[in-house]
Structure formats: structure tokens, C-alpha cells
């Protein structure tokens, strides 16, 4: 009876590892440009933190800034979203959800 239990447990653990390895692999993209607008989250109004960036061709993209997004200053020090200002040159590493929302993974202010 113990052997059957151990064998079943081992099978479950192995199958779990196989399914975890077959998960979705995140595809990261990058965008560079000037900050057009910064929106800080306001739960009372139902707004989320976002940064809008315009590239060299003046096409704008809005990036959702989550609590897991890392923000870096010109000196490569961690900063908060309120330190990013319109006109700053930034590089954004992001993913796009199935719904088409661009979620920022990192935002670096460029020199």
C-alpha cells in the first residue's frame, strides 16, 4: 500500500513539473521615446497608474504601471512613479496582454 501511495505521489509531482515547464513564456518588447503624460493611480476615481510615451514618429503608446514595475533614474537608482515627468526620455520594457494592454515591466529614464 505504501509503495502505491509513493508511486502515485511521484507521478503527480512529475506531471506538475512538466505542466509548469510548458507554461507561457513571456515575450518582452521595448519602446523608447519622450514621456507625454504620467497618470498616478487614484482608487477613488478608479484610475490606474499609466505612462504615455511618444516615439520619434510621434506615435503614442500608453503603458500600465503595476506594483511590480521597476522604475530607474538616470543614475540607475530605484525611483517612484512621481519622479517621472513629461519630456523625460525613457526606455520601456513591456509585455502585451491578450486584451491588448501594454504592461510596463521596467521603465528607465535615459540621459
N, C-alpha and C positions, 0 to 999 in steps of 0.2 A: 504494500500500500504506500509506504514512504517513497519507494522508487518511482511509482507512478505520479505521485504528487510532485516530486523534484523534477521529473521529466516534463510534466505539464508546465511547471513554473519556468523552467529553462526555455521551453518553446515560446511561451508568452513573452519573456524578456527578449529573446532573439527577434521575434516578429515586430516588437515595438521598436527596436533599434533599426530594423530595415525600413519601417514606415517613416521614422524620423529622418533617415538619410535621404529618402525620396521626396522630402518636402520641397516647397517652393524656394528657389534661390532668388534672392533679391537682386534686381537689376538697378544699378545706380547710374544716374546721368548727372551731368554738370552744366551749369549755366553761369556766365559772367555778365556783369553789367552794372548799371547805376541804380541805386535804390530810389524808387519813385515815392513809395509810401510805406509806413510801418503802422500796423494796427495792433494795439495791445488788447489782450483778452478782457472782456467785461461780462461776467456771468449774468449780471442784472439785465443787460441789453441782449444777451445771447450771442455776442461776438466772440470769435476765436482770434488767437494771435496769428498775424499774417504779415508777410513782407512781399511787396510788389517790386519786381526788378525789370528794367528795360535794357535790352541788349543793344549792340551797335546799330542794328537795323530798326531800332525804336519799337520792336515788338515786346509787349509786356507779358510777364508771367507772374502769377501770384502763388506764393508758397505758404503752406500751412506750417506754423512753427509749433511743434509739440513740446512736451516737457522733456522728451529725450533728445531734442535737437541740441547740438553743441554749437556755441557761438564763440568766435575767436576774434580778438582785436588785431590791429596791425602788428603788435608786439608778440603775438601768439599767446595771449593770456585769455583765460575764460572771462566772458562778459555776459551781461544780461541784455535782453532784447531792447530795453530803453536806451542803450548806448549806441544803437544803430540809427543813423539819421538819413533823411532824404539827401541824395547827392553822393553818399558813400559808394565807392566801387567795391563790389563784393563778388565772391565766387560761392555758388550754392551747389552742394551735392545733394541730390534728391531722388526720390522714388515716386512713381505714379501709381495710384491705387486703381483697382478695377473700375471705380466710379469716375476716374479721370482727375482726381485731386492730386496735386503735386505736394508731397510732404517733404519738407527740408530735413536732411539728416545732419548736415553741417553747414554753417554759414561763416565764411572767412572774410573779414574786411581786408581789402588789398591796399598796398601803399600807393 
